[in-house]
Amino acid sequence: MASETFDPEVLFNLFLPPIIFHGAYTLNQRRFIGSLGSVVTFALLGTLITCGIIGACVYGFTRLMVLLGHAADRDFSLTDCLLFGAIVSATDPVSVLGLLSELRVDPDLYTLLFGESVLNDAVAIVLTHTITTYSAIGGGHTFHTSAFFLSAGYFLAVFAGSFLLGFIFTVITALLTKFTRLCESPLLETSLLFLLSWSSFLTAEAGGLSGIVAVLFCGLSQARYTRHNLSSEAQTRTKQLFEFFNFLGEMFIFGYMGYVLLTFPHHVFKALFISGAFLAVFASRACTIYPLSFLLNLGRTTTIPRSIQHFMVFAGLRGAVAFALAVRDTSTEVRRTILTTTLLLVGFTVWLLGAATGPVLRWLDIRLIVTGRADTTPGLWHRLDYRYLTPALTHSGPPLTDSLPLWCGRVARLLSSPRAYEDQESLREADGTSSEWGKAEDQQESINTEPEHQEDLLEGDLGLGTSPREA
């Protein structure tokens, strides 16, 4: 009798997207935008560096395995090692953030860790697909220049296309909630936001793009724009709905992870490979955080303290995304070795390092650090967002008739909210200086606010204890 098995694709397509979307949707928008450069640097450049360091280090250990007779010469290629590096470069500091939410820690630490983990997961997934594509078009055991550039182009095209697709679904949702009377039915508002956000994932996958990247940027932009068009009750319902699916997805993935660890019949334990993987993971984290922090501090108004850098190195946990990537393909012995090693890494980082988070926080005295509010100096992106995107997609901001050229007058009048015209004079004054721009930003954040306690959780201290203004 054939035994029934669980298809890992269901895990990747059903349970992983809600986790990614929830992480993006619940990011503190003000602090995330204020730290956007640092977060993107750690998530994008840091993931590429981590993948390269892990791949090179593990490849060196596979060469040692060949010399000692523990593996054949062509068992592990450099591409296989880089694939492993891409898989385990996906950090998942859920356990650490769970502890941070109960302690009075620096909000910038929360933003850097949470923002990095959310974006990093998407980058790791696309990077994994890119390396797989490179291997499939002829770059297995030897380097092919054409295959490399085709893969690099694939990486950029998939990332850009998925980003654009996710934002398109946000535009559709925002306009529907802005110009219809859905606010009279919170259930319809919640259903529309959920279904269109999920559709971004399905459409991207059907079009050969990355559904995870699409749903990630859809979650970021839905929180930035669509959430402000929802009624107070719908905001609460959507937050609770996404929290529920996130919790359900994490519980199932970690439960299935334990099931695979105990019952998978084809585990491959290679001591040297596992040792090299553990060494490479921790070394790559240090070689990424410290140099990038040094470079970022050269241009940051508020520098990243050394204690926060130490904790970011410590908090590079591996979790659901790394496991979901590793379990998708176990057809060869190399892939089964990668799965077994990934399971051991996830278990070690989550159970042992996660349990040590509290003592490390106390030892580093991070709870005593409060850096204040995020920098909201109106740069290019801030002005683009304030003058064009926010007025077009929400009821806030200056009327588009003041921002767009005269020949766009009909479109500007169509997209501008009547509420924007009511506030036109005060918003025009706010457009002058950075401090006044911050006041206008505060006005946008206050639209359709949730109850006081929930608003403090989302926009104040992020549930970390006393907010900076109370410290």
C-alpha positions in Angstrom: 0.0 0.0 0.0 1.4 3.3 -1.0 2.0 5.7 1.9 0.5 9.2 1.7 3.0 12.1 1.8 2.6 15.8 2.2 3.5 17.8 -0.8 6.1 20.5 0.2 4.7 22.8 -2.5 1.6 23.1 -0.5 3.7 24.3 2.4 5.5 26.8 0.3 2.3 28.1 -1.5 -0.2 28.0 1.3 1.4 28.6 4.6 4.5 30.7 3.8 2.8 33.7 2.1 0.7 34.7 5.1 3.9 34.7 7.2 5.6 37.0 4.8 2.6 39.3 4.3 2.0 39.6 8.1 5.6 40.6 8.7 5.4 43.3 6.0 2.0 44.5 7.0 2.9 45.0 10.7 6.1 46.9 10.2 6.1 50.3 11.8 5.9 52.4 8.6 7.6 55.6 10.0 10.6 53.8 11.5 10.9 51.4 8.5 11.0 54.3 6.0 13.4 56.2 8.3 15.7 53.2 8.3 14.9 52.0 4.8 18.5 52.4 3.5 19.9 50.4 6.4 17.3 47.7 6.2 17.7 47.3 2.4 21.5 47.2 2.7 21.3 44.4 5.3 18.6 42.5 3.5 19.9 42.7 -0.1 23.6 43.3 0.0 23.9 41.4 3.3 22.1 38.3 1.9 24.3 38.2 -1.2 27.5 38.5 0.9 26.2 35.8 3.3 25.4 33.5 0.5 28.8 33.9 -1.0 30.7 33.4 2.3 28.6 30.3 3.2 29.0 28.8 -0.2 32.8 29.4 -0.4 33.3 28.0 3.2 31.1 25.0 2.7 32.8 24.3 -0.6 36.2 24.3 1.1 34.9 21.7 3.6 33.6 19.5 0.7 37.1 19.6 -0.8 38.4 18.4 2.5 35.8 15.6 2.5 37.1 14.5 -0.9 40.7 14.5 0.4 39.7 12.4 3.4 37.7 10.0 1.2 34.3 10.9 2.7 32.9 12.1 -0.7 33.5 11.6 -4.4 35.2 14.4 -6.4 32.0 15.5 -8.1 29.5 15.0 -5.3 29.3 18.6 -4.3 29.8 21.4 -6.9 30.3 25.1 -6.1 26.8 25.7 -7.3 25.4 23.2 -4.8 27.3 25.0 -2.0 26.0 28.4 -3.1 22.5 27.0 -3.3 22.9 25.9 0.3 24.2 29.3 1.2 21.2 31.0 -0.4 18.8 28.6 1.5 20.3 29.2 4.9 20.8 32.9 4.4 17.1 33.4 5.1 17.0 34.6 8.7 13.9 34.2 10.8 14.2 36.1 14.1 10.6 35.3 15.2 11.6 33.9 18.5 13.9 36.8 19.2 11.3 39.4 18.3 8.9 37.5 20.6 11.2 38.3 23.5 11.9 41.8 22.3 8.2 42.6 22.4 8.2 41.9 26.1 11.2 44.0 27.0 12.1 47.7 26.8 14.6 47.6 24.0 15.6 50.1 21.4 12.9 50.5 18.7 15.5 50.9 16.0 16.8 47.4 16.9 13.3 46.1 16.4 13.0 47.8 13.0 16.4 46.7 11.8 15.9 43.1 12.8 12.3 42.8 11.7 12.7 44.7 8.5 15.9 42.8 7.6 14.2 39.4 8.2 11.1 40.3 6.1 13.1 41.6 3.1 15.8 39.0 3.5 13.4 36.1 3.2 12.2 37.4 -0.2 15.8 38.0 -1.4 16.8 34.5 -0.3 13.9 32.9 -2.1 14.6 34.7 -5.4 18.4 34.0 -5.0 17.6 30.3 -4.5 15.6 30.2 -7.7 18.3 32.1 -9.5 21.0 29.6 -8.6 18.7 26.8 -9.5 18.1 28.4 -12.9 21.9 28.9 -13.4 22.5 25.2 -12.7 19.7 24.2 -15.1 21.0 26.2 -18.0 24.5 24.7 -17.9 26.3 26.1 -14.9 26.7 23.0 -12.8 30.3 22.0 -12.2 31.9 24.5 -14.5 31.5 28.3 -14.7 29.6 29.6 -17.8 29.7 33.3 -18.4 26.5 33.3 -20.4 24.6 31.3 -17.8 25.9 33.6 -15.1 24.7 36.8 -16.8 21.4 35.2 -17.8 20.8 34.2 -14.1 21.8 37.7 -12.9 19.3 39.2 -15.4 16.7 36.6 -14.2 17.2 37.7 -10.6 16.8 41.4 -11.4 13.8 40.8 -13.7 12.0 38.6 -11.2 12.6 40.9 -8.3 11.5 44.1 -10.2 8.5 42.4 -11.9 7.3 40.9 -8.6 7.7 44.3 -6.8 5.7 46.0 -9.5 3.0 43.4 -9.5 2.5 43.6 -5.8 2.2 47.3 -5.9 -0.3 47.1 -8.7 -2.6 45.0 -6.5 -2.2 47.6 -3.8 -3.2 50.4 -6.2 -6.3 48.5 -7.1 -7.2 47.8 -3.5 -6.5 51.4 -2.4 -8.7 52.9 -5.1 -11.5 50.5 -4.5 -11.6 51.3 -0.8 -11.1 55.1 -1.4 -13.9 55.7 -4.0 -16.5 53.1 -2.9 -18.7 52.9 0.2 -17.1 49.6 1.4 -16.5 51.3 4.7 -20.2 50.7 5.5 -19.4 47.0 5.5 -16.2 46.1 7.4 -16.6 42.5 6.5 -16.4 43.4 2.8 -13.4 45.6 3.4 -11.5 42.9 5.2 -12.4 40.3 2.5 -11.4 42.6 -0.3 -8.0 43.4 1.2 -7.3 39.7 2.0 -8.4 38.3 -1.4 -6.6 40.9 -3.5 -3.4 40.6 -1.4 -3.5 36.8 -1.9 -4.2 37.3 -5.6 -0.8 39.2 -5.9 0.9 35.9 -4.8 -1.1 33.7 -7.2 -0.8 36.0 -10.1 3.0 36.3 -9.7 3.4 32.5 -9.5 1.2 32.0 -12.5 3.3 34.5 -14.5 6.6 33.0 -13.6 7.6 35.6 -11.1 8.1 35.3 -7.3 4.9 35.2 -5.4 6.7 35.8 -2.1 8.3 39.0 -3.3 5.0 40.2 -4.7 3.1 39.5 -1.5 5.9 41.1 0.5 5.7 44.4 -1.3 2.0 44.2 -1.5 1.9 43.9 2.3 4.3 46.9 2.7 2.3 49.1 0.4 -1.1 47.9 1.7 -0.1 49.0 5.2 1.2 52.3 3.8 -1.9 53.3 1.8 -4.9 51.0 1.9 -5.0 50.6 5.6 -5.8 54.3 6.0 -8.9 54.0 3.8 -10.4 51.3 6.0 -12.9 51.9 8.7 -11.7 51.5 12.3 -13.4 48.1 12.6 -12.0 46.8 9.4 -8.5 47.8 10.5 -8.9 45.8 13.6 -10.3 42.8 11.7 -7.6 42.7 9.1 -4.9 42.9 11.7 -6.4 40.1 13.7 -7.0 38.0 10.5 -3.4 38.3 9.3 -2.2 37.6 12.9 -4.2 34.4 12.9 -3.0 33.1 9.5 0.6 34.0 10.5 0.3 32.1 13.8 -1.3 29.2 12.0 1.3 29.1 9.3 4.2 29.2 11.7 2.7 26.5 14.0 2.2 24.2 11.0 5.6 24.8 9.5 7.5 24.2 12.7 5.3 21.2 13.5 6.0 19.7 10.1 9.7 20.5 10.5 9.7 18.3 13.7 7.8 15.6 11.8 10.3 15.6 8.9 13.3 15.6 11.3 12.0 12.5 13.1 10.4 10.5 10.3 12.2 11.4 7.1 13.7 8.1 6.0 16.6 9.4 3.8 18.5 11.8 6.1 22.1 12.2 5.1 24.4 13.2 8.0 27.9 14.3 6.9 29.9 15.5 9.8 32.3 17.7 8.0 29.6 19.3 5.9 27.5 20.0 9.0 30.5 21.4 10.9 31.5 23.6 7.9 27.9 24.8 7.6 27.6 25.8 11.3 31.0 27.6 11.1 30.1 29.4 7.9 26.7 30.5 9.1 28.1 32.3 12.2 31.2 33.6 10.4 29.1 35.0 7.6 26.7 36.8 9.9 29.6 38.5 11.6 31.3 39.3 8.3 28.1 40.9 7.1 26.8 42.9 10.1 30.0 44.6 11.3 31.4 45.9 7.9 28.0 47.0 6.7 27.2 48.7 10.0 30.5 50.5 9.8 29.7 51.7 6.2 26.1 52.7 7.1 27.3 54.6 10.2 29.3 56.9 7.9 26.1 58.3 6.5 23.6 57.8 9.3 22.5 60.7 11.6 22.0 58.2 14.4 24.7 55.5 14.3 24.1 51.8 15.0 25.7 51.2 18.4 28.2 48.4 18.8 25.9 46.6 21.3 23.1 46.5 18.7 25.5 45.2 16.1 26.6 42.4 18.6 23.0 41.4 19.1 22.2 41.5 15.4 25.0 39.0 14.8 23.6 36.8 17.6 20.0 37.1 16.4 20.5 35.6 12.9 18.1 32.7 13.5 17.1 30.3 10.8 13.5 29.1 10.6 10.4 28.6 8.4 11.7 30.0 5.1 15.0 28.1 5.2 13.2 24.9 5.9 10.5 25.5 3.2 13.3 26.1 0.6 15.3 23.0 1.6 12.3 20.6 1.7 11.1 21.4 -1.8 13.6 19.2 -3.5 15.0 16.0 -1.9 15.6 14.0 -5.1 19.4 13.7 -4.9 21.8 12.9 -2.0 23.2 16.4 -2.1 19.7 17.9 -1.7 19.0 15.5 1.2 22.3 16.5 2.8 21.2 20.1 2.5 17.8 19.3 4.1 19.3 17.5 7.0 21.9 20.2 7.7 19.2 22.9 7.4 17.0 21.1 10.0 19.9 20.9 12.4 20.7 24.6 11.9 17.1 25.7 12.4 16.8 23.6 15.6 20.1 24.8 17.0 19.5 28.5 16.3 15.8 28.6 17.4 16.0 26.4 20.5 19.5 27.3 21.9 20.1 30.8 20.7 16.5 31.8 21.0 16.5 30.6 24.7 19.7 32.6 25.3 18.2 35.9 23.9 17.1 37.2 27.3 20.5 36.9 29.0 22.2 38.4 26.0 19.9 41.4 26.0 20.6 41.9 29.7 24.3 41.5 29.2 24.5 44.0 26.4 22.1 46.5 28.2 20.2 47.1 25.0 17.0 47.7 26.9 18.5 51.0 28.3 19.1 52.4 24.8 16.4 54.6 23.3 17.3 56.5 20.2 14.1 58.6 19.8 11.9 59.0 16.8 12.9 57.9 13.4 14.4 60.5 11.0 11.7 61.9 8.8 13.7 64.4 6.7 11.8 64.8 3.5 14.1 63.2 0.9 13.2 62.3 -2.7 11.1 59.3 -1.8 9.3 61.2 1.0 8.4 64.0 -1.4 7.2 61.5 -4.1 5.1 59.7 -1.5 3.7 62.8 0.1 2.9 64.8 -3.1 1.8 62.0 -5.5 1.2 58.5 -4.1 -0.5 59.4 -0.8 -3.0 61.9 -2.4 -3.8 59.4 -5.2 -4.4 56.4 -3.0 -5.7 57.8 0.2 -7.8 60.7 1.6 -4.7 62.4 2.9 -2.0 64.7 1.4 -2.3 67.8 -0.8 -4.7 67.7 -3.7 -3.1 66.4 -6.9 -4.2 69.5 -8.7 -1.4 71.3 -6.8 1.2 68.6 -7.7 0.5 67.4 -11.2 0.9 69.6 -14.3 -2.1 71.5 -15.7 -2.6 69.0 -18.6 -3.2 66.3 -16.0 -6.0 68.4 -14.4 -8.8 66.0 -15.2 -7.0 63.0 -13.8 -5.9 65.1 -10.8 -9.4 66.1 -10.0 -10.7 62.5 -10.4 -8.1 61.0 -8.0 -8.1 63.8 -5.4 -10.3 63.2 -2.3 -12.7 65.9 -1.2 -11.1 65.7 2.2 -7.8 66.8 0.6 -9.4 70.0 -0.6 -10.8 70.7 2.8 -7.3 70.5 4.3 -5.6 72.2 1.4 -4.4 75.3 3.2 -2.9 73.5 6.2 -1.2 70.9 4.0 0.3 73.6 1.8 1.9 75.1 4.9 3.1 71.7 5.9 4.8 71.2 2.6 7.4 73.9 3.4 9.7 72.5 6.1 10.7 69.1 7.3 9.1 69.5 10.7 5.8 70.6 9.0 6.1 67.6 6.7 6.3 65.4 9.7 3.1 66.9 11.0 1.4 66.1 7.7 2.7 62.6 8.0 1.3 62.3 11.5 -2.1 63.4 10.1 -2.0 60.5 7.6 -1.0 58.0 10.3 -4.0 59.2 12.4 -6.6 58.5 9.7 -9.0 55.7 10.6 -7.0 55.0 13.8 -7.6 51.9 15.9 -8.4 52.0 19.6 -5.8 53.8 21.7 -4.0 50.7 22.9 -3.7 49.2 19.4 -2.5 52.4 17.9 0.2 52.6 20.5 1.3 49.1 19.6 1.5 49.9 15.9 2.8 53.4 15.8 4.3 54.1 19.2 6.5 51.7 21.0 5.8 48.6 18.9 4.8 46.7 22.0 8.3 46.9 23.4 7.4 48.7 26.6 7.5 52.4 27.2 7.6 54.4 24.0 10.5 56.9 23.4 8.3 59.9 24.2 7.6 58.4 27.6 11.1 57.4 28.4 
